[in-house]
Amino acid sequence: MYKILKKILFSMDAEVAHEAIINLCHYYPHFAEFLGRKHKATDNFKLRVGSNDWTFPVGLAAGLDKNGSCYPFLSHLGFGAVEVGTVTPLAQAGNERPRLFRIVEEESLRNSMGFNNHGSGQMMASLKRLNLRHVPLGVNIGKNKQTPDDLAFEDYAKLFECFKDLCDYTVINVSSPNTPGLRSHQTTEGLEQIIGGLGDFKGHDLFVKIAPDIDSEQLREICEVAKKYQLTGIIATNTTAMPEVGAGGVSGKMLFEKSKQVRLKCLEYLRETPEVNLIGVGGFSSFEQMKDYWKEGGRAIQIYSSFIFKGPQMLRELEGQLEAEFGIYDVKNFEEYLLAIRD
């Protein structure tokens, strides 16, 4: 079914197609039952991430559902967790269109969206209407473009207060290339100012999402901050800047190798502190890539661009491949599988 839908969507402007999908997801949430991974009465795929149990080791990254209006649909597709946003305190239009482009031959996307969203008030209203959360819900938060960099911490503090009781984990986004000055907060001083401004966040899972365009020393600083403040973890990585391709951030297959190197360094720096989780995101498009990540010490994964190109069928295929691997390694669940492939 997605093949037919994809053919129609890919004949449209990328952002118009995205808006059409969001409307479909919002108004017809039960349609997900015909598309997604079939939910089985089993805990075989369960994965503990912080204080939450992901129902599957692959979740949805932020960016698809910017306003939190589609969780009922997305949570029934078979993702282990669903992350919405990025949301800012005030609604903002983002950058000028066109700002979302497909690089079809590379199964990649380029965007210069600029945190376009309806603001925290509308997302709060959407999330308050949820009667049940089938899988962990994350909210990705960012600063408004008009907020001065030295006051960015105030935006994050407002957003954390808004959503801490409406979601299962919060993600501090300081890594989008489309908000001027945002990436400057990926320093010890910048992160400490933001985290310090949140007040007492203990008891709530908190992550920071980082860029792939950072050097080893900067990455080490970020990992040390995560350890010092006992963050739940780091999400690596956001999109990458490729000026030769165009303005904005590139995701999908073209991002994978750069993002992979950052993830490997993160795993190295965090090896002695397993309580600081790493969620891997950035270019994953095959089971083999995911298995390599798991063998290297990684656990939870998020996807976005590959989901756009492959559709919900990707989740069904991943489930089938994992079940086959369980048989090969003679294990009963995902945690046992991780131990077996690293042995």
C-alpha positions as CSV (number, residue, x, y, z in Angstrom):
1,M,0.0,0.0,0.0
2,Y,2.8,2.4,0.8
3,K,4.4,1.9,-2.6
4,I,1.2,3.4,-4.2
5,L,1.1,6.2,-1.6
6,K,4.8,6.9,-2.0
7,K,4.4,7.2,-5.8
8,I,1.7,9.9,-5.3
9,L,3.6,11.7,-2.5
10,F,6.9,11.7,-4.4
11,S,5.2,13.4,-7.4
12,M,4.5,16.4,-5.1
13,D,6.7,19.1,-3.5
14,A,8.4,17.5,-0.5
15,E,6.9,19.8,2.1
16,V,3.4,19.6,0.6
17,A,3.7,15.8,0.7
18,H,4.8,16.0,4.3
19,E,1.8,18.1,5.2
20,A,-0.5,15.7,3.5
21,I,0.9,12.8,5.5
22,I,0.6,14.7,8.7
23,N,-3.1,15.4,8.0
24,L,-3.7,11.8,7.2
25,C,-2.0,10.7,10.4
26,H,-3.9,13.2,12.4
27,Y,-7.4,12.6,11.1
28,Y,-7.2,8.9,10.4
29,P,-5.1,7.3,13.3
30,H,-6.7,3.9,12.8
31,F,-5.2,3.7,9.3
32,A,-1.9,2.8,11.0
33,E,-3.2,-0.7,11.8
34,F,-3.1,-1.5,8.0
35,L,0.4,-0.2,7.5
36,G,2.6,-0.9,10.5
37,R,4.5,-3.7,12.3
38,K,2.0,-6.1,13.8
39,H,2.0,-5.8,17.5
40,K,2.5,-9.2,19.1
41,A,1.7,-10.1,22.7
42,T,5.4,-10.4,23.6
43,D,8.1,-8.6,25.4
44,N,10.8,-10.2,23.2
45,F,11.8,-6.9,21.6
46,K,11.6,-4.8,24.7
47,L,14.6,-2.5,25.5
48,R,15.1,-0.5,28.7
49,V,16.2,3.1,27.9
50,G,16.6,5.2,31.0
51,S,13.4,4.7,33.0
52,N,11.3,3.7,30.0
53,D,10.7,0.5,28.2
54,W,10.8,0.8,24.5
55,T,8.6,-1.9,22.9
56,F,11.1,-2.3,20.0
57,P,14.7,-1.2,19.7
58,V,13.9,1.2,16.8
59,G,12.0,4.4,17.4
60,L,11.0,7.5,15.4
61,A,13.2,10.5,15.5
62,A,12.0,14.1,15.9
63,G,11.1,16.1,12.8
64,L,8.1,14.2,11.3
65,D,5.5,15.2,13.8
66,K,6.6,18.7,14.7
67,N,3.4,19.6,16.7
68,G,2.6,16.4,18.5
69,S,-0.7,15.9,16.6
70,C,0.0,12.4,15.2
71,Y,1.1,10.3,18.2
72,P,-2.0,8.0,18.1
73,F,-1.1,7.1,14.5
74,L,2.6,6.8,14.9
75,S,2.5,4.8,18.1
76,H,0.6,2.1,16.3
77,L,3.1,1.6,13.5
78,G,5.4,-0.5,15.6
79,F,8.1,2.1,16.6
80,G,9.6,1.4,20.0
81,A,9.2,5.0,21.0
82,V,8.0,8.2,19.2
83,E,9.7,11.6,19.5
84,V,7.8,14.7,18.5
85,G,9.0,18.3,17.8
86,T,11.1,20.3,17.7
87,V,8.8,22.6,19.6
88,T,9.6,26.2,20.6
89,P,7.9,28.4,23.2
90,L,6.3,30.6,20.6
91,A,4.9,29.6,17.3
92,Q,7.2,30.4,14.4
93,A,7.0,30.1,10.6
94,G,10.5,28.9,10.1
95,N,12.6,29.8,7.0
96,E,11.3,30.6,3.6
97,R,10.1,27.9,1.2
98,P,11.2,25.8,-0.6
99,R,13.0,24.3,2.4
100,L,12.6,20.6,2.1
101,F,14.2,18.6,-0.7
102,R,14.5,14.9,-1.6
103,I,17.8,13.5,-2.9
104,V,16.2,10.4,-4.2
105,E,19.2,8.6,-5.7
106,E,20.9,8.8,-2.3
107,E,17.7,8.1,-0.2
108,S,18.5,11.3,1.6
109,L,16.7,14.6,2.5
110,R,17.9,18.2,2.8
111,N,16.0,20.6,4.9
112,S,16.3,24.2,6.1
113,M,13.0,24.3,7.9
114,G,14.1,26.4,10.9
115,F,12.0,25.0,13.7
116,N,8.7,25.8,12.1
117,N,6.0,24.8,14.6
118,H,2.7,25.9,16.2
119,G,4.3,26.6,19.5
120,S,4.2,25.0,23.0
121,G,0.6,25.9,23.7
122,Q,-0.8,23.9,20.8
123,M,1.5,20.9,21.4
124,M,0.5,20.9,25.1
125,A,-3.2,20.8,24.1
126,S,-2.5,17.9,21.7
127,L,-0.6,15.9,24.3
128,K,-3.2,16.5,27.0
129,R,-5.8,14.9,24.8
130,L,-3.9,11.6,24.8
131,N,-5.8,9.0,26.8
132,L,-3.1,6.4,26.6
133,R,0.6,6.3,25.6
134,H,1.3,2.9,23.9
135,V,5.0,3.5,23.6
136,P,7.3,6.1,25.2
137,L,6.7,9.6,24.0
138,G,9.6,12.1,23.7
139,V,9.4,15.8,23.2
140,N,12.3,17.6,21.4
141,I,12.7,21.2,22.5
142,G,14.5,24.2,21.0
143,K,14.8,27.9,21.3
144,N,12.9,30.5,19.2
145,K,14.9,32.1,16.5
146,Q,14.2,35.6,18.0
147,T,15.5,34.6,21.4
148,P,19.1,36.0,22.0
149,D,21.7,33.3,22.4
150,D,22.5,34.4,25.9
151,L,18.9,33.9,26.9
152,A,18.4,30.6,25.2
153,F,18.4,28.8,28.5
154,E,15.1,30.6,29.4
155,D,13.4,29.0,26.4
156,Y,14.5,25.6,27.4
157,A,13.4,26.1,31.0
158,K,9.9,27.2,29.9
159,L,9.6,24.2,27.6
160,F,10.8,21.7,30.1
161,E,8.3,22.9,32.6
162,C,5.5,22.7,30.0
163,F,6.2,19.1,28.9
164,K,7.8,17.3,31.8
165,D,4.5,15.8,32.9
166,L,3.2,15.2,29.4
167,C,5.9,13.0,28.0
168,D,8.3,10.2,29.0
169,Y,11.5,11.9,28.0
170,T,12.7,15.4,26.9
171,V,15.4,16.1,24.4
172,I,17.4,19.4,24.4
173,N,18.1,20.2,20.8
174,V,21.2,22.3,20.4
175,S,22.3,20.8,17.1
176,S,20.0,21.9,14.3
177,P,22.0,23.8,11.6
178,N,19.0,25.8,10.6
179,T,18.7,28.2,13.7
180,P,21.6,30.7,13.7
181,G,23.8,30.3,16.8
182,L,22.1,27.2,18.1
183,R,25.1,24.9,17.7
184,S,27.2,27.3,19.8
185,H,25.5,25.8,22.9
186,Q,27.3,22.5,22.3
187,T,30.0,23.5,24.8
188,T,30.5,22.9,28.5
189,E,29.5,26.4,29.3
190,G,26.5,26.4,27.0
191,L,25.1,23.1,28.1
192,E,25.7,23.8,31.8
193,Q,23.7,27.1,31.4
194,I,20.8,25.3,29.8
195,I,20.8,22.3,32.1
196,G,21.3,24.5,35.2
197,G,18.3,26.5,34.2
198,L,15.9,23.5,34.2
199,G,15.9,23.2,38.0
200,D,15.4,19.7,39.4
201,F,14.9,17.3,36.5
202,K,15.7,14.1,38.5
203,G,13.0,11.6,38.0
204,H,12.5,12.6,34.4
205,D,14.5,11.3,31.5
206,L,16.6,14.0,29.8
207,F,18.7,13.8,26.7
208,V,20.8,16.2,24.7
209,K,20.8,15.9,20.9
210,I,24.2,16.7,19.2
211,A,25.5,17.5,15.7
212,P,27.7,15.3,13.6
213,D,29.9,18.3,12.7
214,I,31.9,18.4,15.9
215,D,35.5,17.4,16.7
216,S,36.6,14.8,19.2
217,E,37.4,17.3,22.0
218,Q,34.0,19.0,21.7
219,L,32.4,15.6,21.8
220,R,34.3,14.6,24.9
221,E,33.2,17.8,26.6
222,I,29.6,17.0,25.9
223,C,30.0,13.5,27.2
224,E,31.6,14.8,30.4
225,V,28.7,17.2,30.9
226,A,26.2,14.3,30.4
227,K,28.1,12.3,33.1
228,K,28.4,15.3,35.5
229,Y,24.7,16.1,35.4
230,Q,23.6,12.5,35.2
231,L,21.7,13.0,32.0
232,T,19.7,10.0,30.8
233,G,21.7,10.1,27.6
234,I,22.9,11.6,24.3
235,I,21.2,11.4,21.0
236,A,23.7,11.2,18.1
237,T,23.2,12.7,15.7
238,N,21.2,15.5,14.1
239,T,21.6,16.4,10.4
240,T,24.9,17.5,8.8
241,A,25.8,20.7,7.0
242,M,26.9,20.0,3.4
243,P,27.2,23.4,1.7
244,E,28.2,21.7,-1.6
245,V,24.7,20.1,-1.6
246,G,22.8,23.2,-0.5
247,A,21.7,25.1,2.5
248,G,20.4,23.4,5.6
249,G,21.0,19.9,7.1
250,V,21.3,16.6,5.2
251,S,19.8,13.4,6.6
252,G,19.6,9.8,5.3
253,K,22.3,7.7,3.7
254,M,24.5,10.7,3.0
255,L,24.7,11.3,6.7
256,F,25.5,7.8,7.9
257,E,29.3,7.6,7.8
258,K,29.8,10.9,9.5
259,S,27.2,10.2,12.1
260,K,28.6,6.7,12.7
261,Q,32.0,8.1,13.6
262,V,30.5,10.4,16.2
263,R,28.5,7.5,17.6
264,L,31.6,5.4,17.9
265,K,33.4,8.1,19.8
266,C,30.4,8.6,22.1
267,L,30.4,4.9,22.9
268,E,34.1,5.1,23.7
269,Y,33.7,8.1,26.0
270,L,30.6,6.6,27.7
271,R,31.9,3.0,28.1
272,E,32.6,3.4,31.8
273,T,29.2,5.0,32.5
274,P,26.5,2.7,31.0
275,E,23.8,4.6,32.9
276,V,24.3,7.4,30.3
277,N,22.5,6.0,27.3
278,L,23.3,6.6,23.7
279,I,20.5,6.7,21.2
280,G,21.9,6.3,17.7
281,V,20.2,8.2,14.8
282,G,21.5,9.4,11.5
283,G,21.4,7.5,8.2
284,F,20.4,4.0,9.4
285,S,18.8,2.3,6.4
286,S,19.5,-1.4,6.8
287,F,19.5,-4.2,9.4
288,E,23.2,-4.8,8.9
289,Q,24.0,-1.2,9.9
290,M,21.9,-1.6,13.0
291,K,23.5,-4.9,13.9
292,D,27.0,-3.3,13.6
293,Y,25.9,-0.5,16.0
294,W,24.6,-3.1,18.5
295,K,27.8,-5.1,18.3
296,E,29.8,-2.0,18.9
297,G,27.9,-1.4,22.2
298,G,24.9,0.7,21.0
299,R,21.4,-0.1,22.0
300,A,18.4,2.1,21.0
301,I,18.1,3.5,17.4
302,Q,15.9,6.1,15.8
303,I,15.1,6.5,12.1
304,Y,13.4,9.2,10.0
305,S,14.7,9.6,6.4
306,S,14.8,5.8,5.8
307,F,11.2,5.6,7.0
308,I,10.2,8.2,4.5
309,F,11.8,6.2,1.6
310,K,10.9,2.7,2.7
311,G,7.7,3.3,4.6
312,P,6.2,1.2,7.5
313,Q,7.2,-2.0,5.7
314,M,10.7,-1.2,7.0
315,L,9.5,-1.9,10.6
316,R,7.9,-5.2,9.6
317,E,11.1,-6.3,7.8
318,L,13.3,-5.3,10.8
319,E,11.0,-7.3,13.1
320,G,11.3,-10.4,10.8
321,Q,15.1,-10.0,10.6
322,L,15.4,-9.8,14.4
323,E,13.2,-12.9,14.8
324,A,15.5,-14.7,12.4
325,E,18.6,-13.6,14.3
326,F,17.0,-14.8,17.6
327,G,16.8,-18.2,16.1
328,I,20.4,-18.1,14.8
329,Y,21.8,-17.1,18.1
330,D,19.3,-19.2,20.1
331,V,18.1,-16.3,22.3
332,K,14.6,-15.4,23.5
333,N,14.7,-11.6,23.6
334,F,16.6,-8.5,22.5
335,E,18.7,-8.1,25.7
336,E,20.0,-11.7,25.3
337,Y,20.6,-11.0,21.6
338,L,22.8,-8.0,22.5
339,L,24.9,-10.2,24.8
340,A,25.2,-13.0,22.2
341,I,26.4,-10.8,19.3
342,R,29.0,-9.1,21.4
343,D,30.4,-12.4,22.8
